[in-house]
Amino acid sequence: MNELVTGDAVVLGLRPAKLPTRALAIAIDLVLTVAVYLLVLLGIGFASGSLDEAAVMALTVASFLLILVGAPIAVETLSHGRSLGKLACGLRVVRDDGGPIRFRHALVRGAMGVVETLGSFGVISCIASLVSARGRRIGDVFAGTLVVRERVPNTPMAVVPPPPPRLVGRFSELDLSTVPDGLWLAIRQYLTRMTQLDPVVGRSMAQRLAEDLAARTGTPAPVGVPPAAFLAAVVSERQARDSRRTQAVSGSAAVAGNSAYPPVSAPSSVPSPVFPAVSSPVAPAPFAAPVSSPSPAPTSPAPAPGPQPPATGFAPPA
């Protein structure tokens, strides 16, 4: 069985990743990590001209541990199992029960990855993935993790079969508030898969679920009604109630949104505003230029110097 099953026997819609997809994701991560490591080494080479050989070696080892080992662990821990390569390929690392991984899972995977991926150039990882039924490498086995595909083809959603027409609305007065979500999930999964079960096993499972539902609601199944039909009728009633509740909430939200901006209508009995009478405009007084003191008359300019007539010695009478 290649589907991922949780501890509650719930089949999740996740599929284990195949070896080619995982190899591509690991290759992308390695290329990016090695590129960053080489850039750091170049920076150490330029910045450690005054350091001795032992200091340069210590910086190199520390950079190897931090970038090639610590960086993948930190990325998987912070992103909950999605490194850059896995994000590009649509993969994710999850626990065996389908939950998100934590630091200890990423630490074990990263520590084992140094040996089986970097130390053996991926040979050990490929062999372990081919041998495992779900494509798990040694690090996944020790960490209790699994690489699954997030982008899967769309499959039709399982639909609960409708109840018999004679049972529609018969359980409208039933109290369903005490039924836990786990029991609803089990009933729904049984109804969607009851045609795939063995008839004997299916009848016994329906009888047990009907008894649990009757114990929670305090109302047993009617006489002559099969347990599967009783379960389908109760689930249909719950869905109808949820639908009515959703419609009521949506309607109240729409009314509240409309009442926030009530329509503005002109009042009928409001008196018209009275404005004070405005007299005719008065023409402004003409502008009077400021009176300035009289200025002296300008004198004619002196004639320009030129040739003078010769003196004759005659003086005009006084």
TORGU-515854 format. One line per 10 residues: number of its first residue (from 1); their letters; for each residue x negated, y, z of C-alpha. Coordinates in Angstrom, 3 decimals, padded with zeros to 6 digits. Each point is the difference from the previous one (the first is absolute). Example, Ala and Ser with C-alpha at 12.3 -4.5 7.8 and 13.67 -1.06 7.14 Angstrom:
BEGIN
1 = AS = -012.300,-004.500,007.800; -001.370,003.440,-000.660 $
***
This chain:
BEGIN
1 = MNELVTGDAV = 000.000,000.000,000.000; -001.704,003.180,-001.221; 002.455,002.421,001.612; -000.969,001.722,003.217; 002.082,-001.284,002.946; 000.096,001.737,003.380; 000.243,-001.709,003.375; 003.800,000.371,-000.087; 000.179,-002.020,-003.243; 000.790,003.150,-001.992 $
11 = VLGLRPAKLP = -001.313,-000.140,-003.544; -001.530,003.313,-000.984; -000.088,001.395,-003.519; -003.817,-000.030,-000.149; -002.161,-002.287,-002.077; -003.616,-001.015,000.707; -002.489,001.644,-002.329; -001.753,-002.093,-002.612; -003.755,-000.291,-000.350; -000.426,002.200,-003.141 $
21 = TRALAIAIDL = 001.906,002.897,001.576; -001.909,-000.302,003.252; -003.318,-000.186,-001.864; 000.846,003.186,-001.901; 000.920,001.811,003.212; -003.229,-001.139,001.700; -002.033,001.089,-003.031; 001.540,003.489,000.114; -000.715,000.290,003.718; -003.587,-001.210,-000.451 $
31 = VLTVAVYLLV = -000.717,002.441,-002.830; 001.264,002.931,002.041; -001.784,-001.113,003.170; -003.331,-000.631,-001.738; 000.226,003.353,-001.784; 000.479,001.783,003.310; -002.843,-002.025,001.547; -002.401,000.932,-002.808; 000.882,003.682,000.334; -000.696,-000.181,003.729 $
41 = LLGIGFASGS = -003.351,-001.698,-000.680; -000.935,002.784,-002.413; 000.918,002.570,002.617; -002.102,-001.820,002.593; -002.938,-000.107,-002.441; 000.126,003.752,-000.605; 000.555,000.904,003.643; -002.502,-002.357,001.644; -003.235,001.272,-001.512; -001.434,000.810,003.428 $
51 = LDEAAVMALT = 001.137,-003.253,001.667; -002.112,-003.097,000.393; 000.780,-003.373,-001.550; 001.696,-001.416,003.116; 002.466,002.901,000.179; 000.851,-000.324,-003.682; 000.613,-003.748,000.435; 002.261,000.643,003.016; 002.036,002.522,-001.979; 000.293,-002.460,-002.887 $
61 = VASFLLILVG = 001.255,-002.825,002.233; 002.433,002.325,001.758; 001.342,001.213,-003.350; 000.440,-003.601,-001.170; 001.975,-000.948,003.099; 002.134,003.133,-000.005; 000.830,000.095,-003.706; 000.009,-003.595,-001.224; 001.424,-001.513,003.206; 001.601,002.723,002.107 $
71 = APIAVETLSH = 001.688,001.972,-002.791; 002.129,-002.923,-001.325; 001.041,-000.893,003.553; 001.019,003.601,000.736; 001.870,000.361,-003.293; 001.989,-003.234,000.472; 000.804,000.909,003.606; 001.195,003.529,-000.757; 001.899,-000.947,-003.157; 001.483,-003.206,001.517 $
81 = GRSLGKLACG = -001.692,-002.296,-002.504; -000.108,002.129,-003.136; -003.463,000.898,-001.239; -000.508,001.965,-003.216; -000.428,-003.158,-002.068; 003.053,-001.667,001.536; 002.002,003.182,-000.475; -000.914,000.070,-003.692; 000.939,-003.669,-000.444; 003.156,000.135,002.116 $
91 = LRVVRDDGGP = -001.304,-002.216,002.834; 000.100,000.205,003.772; -001.502,-001.966,002.893; 002.608,-001.174,002.522; 000.092,-002.382,002.924; 001.224,-003.559,-000.353; 003.384,001.062,001.368; 000.270,002.874,-002.489; -000.852,002.824,002.418; -002.633,002.706,-000.554 $
101 = IRFRHALVRG = -003.584,-000.763,000.932; -001.879,001.670,002.813; -003.622,000.780,000.752; -000.891,-003.500,001.155; 001.326,-001.522,-003.223; -001.922,002.486,-002.129; -003.138,-000.544,002.113; 000.028,-003.776,-000.484; 000.695,000.337,-003.730; -002.775,002.573,-000.412 $
111 = AMGVVETLGS = -002.561,-001.997,001.999; 000.719,-003.196,-001.937; 000.043,001.950,-003.259; -003.665,000.914,000.448; -000.892,-003.689,-000.106; 002.451,-001.414,-002.510; 000.222,002.965,-002.364; -003.198,002.045,000.231; -002.345,-002.783,001.107; 001.109,-002.559,-002.599 $
121 = FGVISCIASL = 001.065,002.480,-002.722; 003.611,-001.099,000.406; -000.576,-003.728,-000.670; 001.182,-001.133,003.440; 003.062,002.254,-000.213; 000.986,-001.363,-003.408; -000.376,-003.632,001.086; 001.993,000.572,003.196; 002.775,001.796,-001.905; 000.239,-002.790,-002.560 $
131 = VSARGRRIGD = 000.179,-002.678,002.677; 002.589,001.841,002.139; 003.664,-000.423,-000.944; 000.665,003.709,000.589; -003.294,001.347,-001.339; -001.564,000.737,003.391; -003.715,000.431,000.435; -001.903,-000.946,003.141; 000.393,003.458,001.496; 003.771,-000.238,-000.395 $
141 = VFAGTLVVRE = 000.060,-003.413,001.674; -001.949,001.213,003.047; 001.890,003.304,000.212; 003.428,-001.543,-000.542; 000.764,002.252,-002.979; 001.247,-000.335,-003.540; -000.288,002.168,-003.111; 003.398,000.459,-001.642; 001.350,001.777,-003.042; 002.085,003.099,000.601 $
151 = RVPNTPMAVV = 001.020,000.587,-003.606; 002.066,-003.005,-001.009; 002.567,-000.362,-002.782; 003.463,001.146,000.907; 002.247,-002.879,001.014; 003.769,000.153,000.366; 001.087,000.752,003.553; 001.701,-002.819,001.855; 003.706,000.743,000.403; 002.196,-001.415,002.736 $
161 = PPPPPRLVGR = 002.889,-001.933,-001.588; 003.443,001.535,000.633; 002.363,-001.690,002.458; 003.235,-001.705,-001.071; 002.780,002.524,-000.769; 002.155,-001.319,002.857; -002.708,001.010,002.508; -000.569,003.539,-001.259; 000.918,002.466,002.772; 000.911,-002.757,002.453 $
171 = FSELDLSTVP = -002.815,000.915,002.403; 000.514,003.759,-000.005; 000.562,000.010,003.786; -003.095,-002.062,000.768; -002.632,001.592,002.268; -003.321,-000.233,-001.838; -002.028,002.334,002.201; -001.454,-002.848,002.086; -001.410,-001.967,-002.943; -003.802,000.484,-000.189 $
181 = DGLWLAIRQY = -001.798,000.837,-003.205; -001.872,-003.299,000.027; 003.243,-001.974,-000.187; 001.272,002.214,-002.837; -003.229,-000.618,-001.904; 000.251,-003.757,000.490; 003.647,-000.050,-001.134; -000.766,002.098,-003.062; -002.938,-002.187,-001.012; 002.087,-003.123,000.432 $
191 = LTRMTQLDPV = 002.835,001.389,-002.150; -002.370,001.037,-002.777; -001.768,-003.389,-000.049; 002.709,-002.458,001.022; 000.331,-001.332,-003.555; -003.678,-000.965,000.061; 000.239,-002.016,003.228; 000.852,-003.608,000.490; 003.770,-000.295,000.655; -000.449,-001.727,003.357 $
201 = VGRSMAQRLA = -002.644,002.452,001.168; 002.050,002.935,-001.289; 003.132,-001.052,001.892; -001.856,-000.510,003.247; -001.735,003.372,-000.355; 003.290,001.763,-000.755; 001.620,-001.660,003.019; -002.813,001.123,002.290; 000.067,003.578,-001.342; 003.795,000.140,000.316 $
211 = EDLAARTGTP = -000.221,-001.141,003.629; -002.639,002.637,000.762; 002.118,002.681,-001.659; 003.116,-001.099,001.886; -001.909,000.063,003.290; -001.156,003.564,-000.692; 003.391,001.333,-001.097; 002.165,-002.062,002.346; 002.258,-001.120,-002.852; -000.386,-003.508,-001.442 $
221 = APVGVPPAAF = 000.526,-000.823,-003.633; 003.667,-000.535,-000.957; 001.198,-003.567,-000.245; -000.382,-001.414,-003.465; -002.516,002.621,-001.157; -003.406,-001.431,-001.012; -002.961,001.442,001.894; -001.591,001.384,-003.195; 003.227,001.816,-000.944; 000.264,001.370,003.543 $
231 = LAAVVSERQA = -003.558,001.346,-000.198; 000.607,001.547,-003.418; 003.198,001.693,001.201; -001.683,001.484,003.071; -002.981,001.253,-002.026; 002.393,001.539,-002.517; 001.838,001.772,002.821; -003.274,001.377,001.354; -001.012,001.266,-003.440; 003.397,001.668,-000.410 $
241 = RDSRRTQAVS = -000.391,001.746,003.346; -003.487,001.191,-000.897; 001.287,001.305,-003.318; 002.842,001.908,001.670; -002.369,001.423,002.585; -002.418,001.147,-002.703; 002.802,001.649,-001.960; 001.239,001.749,003.133; -003.456,001.331,000.782; -000.465,001.179,-003.574 $
251 = GSAAVAGNSA = 003.405,001.708,000.011; -000.659,001.772,003.292; -003.371,001.156,-001.259; 001.617,001.392,-003.143; 002.663,001.818,002.039; -002.648,001.420,002.306; -001.992,001.167,-002.976; 003.024,001.734,-001.507; 001.010,001.607,003.306; -003.440,001.500,000.402 $
261 = YPPVSAPSSV = 000.850,002.391,-002.828; 003.771,000.751,000.217; 001.630,001.714,-002.975; 000.271,003.772,000.340; 003.425,001.420,-000.900; 001.059,003.617,-000.097; 002.159,000.872,003.048; 003.520,001.137,-000.794; 000.673,002.372,002.912; -003.309,001.729,000.343 $
271 = PSPVFPAVSS = 000.411,003.769,-000.491; -002.035,001.609,-002.678; -002.975,001.889,001.330; 000.387,003.792,000.307; -002.883,002.026,-001.217; -000.477,003.722,000.891; 000.924,002.509,-002.662; -002.883,001.157,-002.013; 000.008,003.672,-001.050; -001.066,001.069,-003.418 $
281 = PVAPAPFAAP = -003.676,000.192,-000.308; -001.545,003.419,000.496; -002.422,001.113,-002.638; -003.381,000.453,001.506; -001.442,003.510,000.207; -002.316,000.906,-002.818; -003.540,-000.463,000.762; -001.720,003.283,000.881; -003.594,000.218,-000.814; -002.127,001.245,002.864 $
291 = VSSPSPAPTS = -000.834,003.735,-000.150; -003.661,000.574,-000.131; -001.919,003.232,000.390; -000.577,001.887,-003.237; -003.281,-000.743,-001.480; -002.100,002.692,-001.605; 000.425,000.438,-003.715; -002.673,-001.695,-001.859; -002.551,002.306,-001.519; -000.833,-000.242,-003.628 $
301 = PAPAPGPQPP = -003.209,-001.642,-000.580; -002.954,002.110,-000.869; -000.776,000.161,-003.687; -002.603,-002.246,-001.109; -003.352,001.695,-000.530; -000.648,000.886,-003.598; -001.795,002.648,-002.135; 000.638,003.605,001.282; 000.530,003.002,-002.339; -002.842,002.535,-000.063 $
311 = ATGFAPPA = 000.244,003.040,002.374; 000.940,003.362,-001.699; -000.367,002.355,002.997; 003.695,001.174,-000.187; 001.953,000.009,003.268; 003.814,000.224,-000.089; 001.567,003.052,001.762; 001.271,-000.521,003.564 $
***
